[in-house]
């Protein structure tokens, strides 16, 4: 059984920067660096969550700001859908009260 190789924080950071700035696939970058693709994917996910935006290079297929704009738009759309669901639930409750039945109780 292989023992786990401890990589420095700097190595992990540079590996993620290489992955994000490269046209290569995650698998290819991992192979070039001698790490398992799952390991590199994990480093990438942690970096995208924990690193300040200024430390993460431009992401292929669109800049970070474009992705942030898209995330903001999707969050707004999700909030609108959630509000619509809440309104529908309240409408169902009002209609069922007026009919004397609870549609959720059968």
KAMO-V677952 format. One record per backbone hydrogen bond with DSSP energy under -1.0 kcal/mol. NH is the residue of the N-H (numbers start at 0). CO is the residue of the C=O. E is the energy in kcal/mol with one decimal. If there is no record, write none. Layout:
# KAMO-V677952
nh=<NH	NH>
co=<CO	CO>
e=<E	E>
This chain:
# KAMO-V677952
nh=<11	12	13	14	15	16	17	18	19	20	21	28	29	30	31	32	33	34	39	40	41	42	43	44	45	46	47	48	49	50	54	55	59	66	67	68	69	70	71	72	73	74	75	76	77	78	79	80	81	82	83	84	85	86	87	88	89	90	91	92	93	94	95	96	97	98	100	104>
co=<7	8	9	10	11	12	13	14	15	16	17	24	25	26	27	28	29	29	35	36	37	38	39	40	41	42	43	44	45	46	51	52	19	62	63	64	65	66	67	68	69	70	71	72	73	74	75	76	77	78	79	80	81	82	83	84	85	86	87	88	89	90	91	92	93	94	95	101>
e=<-2.2	-2.6	-2.6	-2.5	-2.3	-2.5	-2.5	-2.4	-2.8	-1.8	-1.2	-2.4	-2.7	-2.3	-2.5	-2.0	-1.1	-2.4	-2.1	-2.6	-2.1	-2.2	-2.4	-2.5	-2.4	-2.4	-2.5	-1.4	-2.9	-2.3	-2.0	-1.0	-1.2	-2.0	-2.7	-2.4	-2.2	-2.6	-2.5	-2.4	-2.6	-2.5	-2.2	-2.4	-2.3	-2.5	-2.1	-2.3	-2.7	-2.5	-2.2	-2.3	-2.3	-2.4	-2.3	-2.5	-2.2	-2.4	-2.5	-2.2	-2.4	-2.5	-2.7	-1.9	-1.9	-1.2	-2.4	-1.5>
